Amino acid sequence: MRFSESREAPPETEMEQNEKEANVKWVDLVEFDGAKGRGKVLVRAILDGGRVRFEGDAKLAAQLEKGVSSYTEQKRFMPEDGEQFLKAMGEEYRNGYLYATGVKSGDKAEPFEQPEEHQVQAPARKGPPPIPEDAK
């Protein structure tokens, strides 16, 4: 018997076991609202039959259909690339205002609720600062 045949496979980690059991994988694209101190999900990317589909904001979904870049792999992934696409979303969308969650998994995706539309108003402009008396 050769050495490689006599060795047992290393035990799976809990994360690997959960990934095998999970039926659905998804990533949420979240907009952070600094005034409220929380985020709202704008788009959900769901791995469905080897391809990623989108729920939520149509404009962002159309942008995602064009692909996302992975900086670590120096490659652009398309929705057809499945889980690699989901992982690359986390690399492309990682700023403080718009970010992708890590890849989530479960028996089914959490229900996606369309976020409420809200408009952000700029603060009222008060005009230029007053000129000091001694400068006149």
Phi, psi and omega in degrees: 000133179281158182301317183295332179282333184277344182279139176277151177292143180297147181295145179289146175284164179299323180296317179296321178295317180296322179295323179292322182283334184289137179268332187231141175232143180205163175227137176258138173260118191244136173260126180269130178256103183297326180295323180267345180071025179209170182248166174226141181284123178265320182219142172243128176257120186242128176284118186223106178065036178087352179236150179267133174242164187235146173232142176118216185302120185295323181293316178293321179298319178296323178293319179294328178300337180279354177106165177228153183262140172255118181283329180287326181261357179052050184210153175259130180252144179251162179306332178294343181280000172064235186296329176298323177297314180301316180294321180292334177302322180294335178278321183282322182251092183215032177260177186289343184253332178221114183218156177260138175288171171291171179291123178258154178215155179182180178296325175207154180291145175302148179301134178269126177247129179299127180293152177292140176283135176216147178254139178257123180265140176288150178298148180297137180278133183262357181093181182289156179295151180293150178277129179299148182302320183287348179270351181281000000 
